[in-house]
């Protein structure tokens, strides 16, 4: 059974550190990484944690300690990975519509680079030629993911170089002597169907012979994790077997050994994270029971932004009668965490926990309504440690410049 923190542990953390508070479970992250390693043991696979999911430096250090690498979506994430102790060869930077200066900064740091536009690829080739191996992010024209907002490989996506421009890529490679080592795709998040990855492999394998320096096929991430009770995630064992089968067949047919890279983010940290809130008020409106908590979309935007489901439990009264509640936030905006959800009877000041809050929770948090972002706590070896203090008014004021009268 997966490792989880108990209601008692979570309630004790809420009491000790206040609410709202994000809690992360180090051993659960390790457990997820070990699942990946076991599932892909028959293939030459390397994993880069997509740190856009959660970049607290303590999480990054834990990720490094278990042997995983870091995947970054900005040069600032690259710099955080460096601070966390990742060597350049264990850092992957995949750009998306950024200035060439950011790519130059990544090159100076010596990390792996994927480029997602013809414009930047041409600039890179003209400046670096064959001297610096580079990857190209392609748009495979595959629709995948939980919904359109998290699908990145379809034919209307902003991400990647369209497959139909592959001749332009090859022309640039010849003209500038580009050293293309990696072909990269990322089709989306919440991908349950193993065949989606198989389609991606098929697309990339069809291009391999055009790239004599190619060493790596990067399939991105997007493994689905279960959010609702009874929901199933990606069958990682089946995916590992499928990838091993495809790469073995390719090697036998073409005599080329290729590495496969993956960029799991949510898969590693989502289920390891909890958001604990306190109930401020109960409000009856017709047949609707509102439970208003001390958080909102400023702390967890996924339900309102993606329509995402987060399981909620009352950890102060877990044996109470199950009743329907609409759980809402405390900011001046419609911010519904759950609508008509069956939860054990809620009383004011009870603690509610929102599960699967490790990915894109705190990372997408804001100071909307000038409210403070929560504290973060890491539980390791059953010991909770504060890894980010709760913000204060001074934190909000620190970057503001008071103009002279």
Secondary structure, 3 states (H helix, E strand, C coil): CCCCCCHHHHHHHHHHHCCCEEEEEHHHHHHHHHHHHHHCCCCCEEEEEEHHHCCCHHHHHHHHHCCCEEEECCHHHHHHHHHCCCCHHHEEEECCCCCHHHHHHHHHHCCEEEECCHHHHHHHHHHHCCCCCEEEEEECCCCCCCCHHHECCCCCCCCCEEHHHHHHHHHHHHHHCCCEEEEECCCECCECCHHHHHHHHHHHHCCHHHCCCCCEEECCCCECCCCCCCCCCCCHHHHHHHHHHHHHHHHHHHCCCCEEEECCCHHHHCCCEEEEEEEEEEEEECCEEEEEECCCCCCCCHHHHHCCCCCEEECCCCCCCEEEEEEECCCCCCCEEEEEEEEECCCCCCEEEECCCCCCCHHHCCCHHHCCCCEEEEEECCEEEEEECCCCHHHHHCCCCCCCC
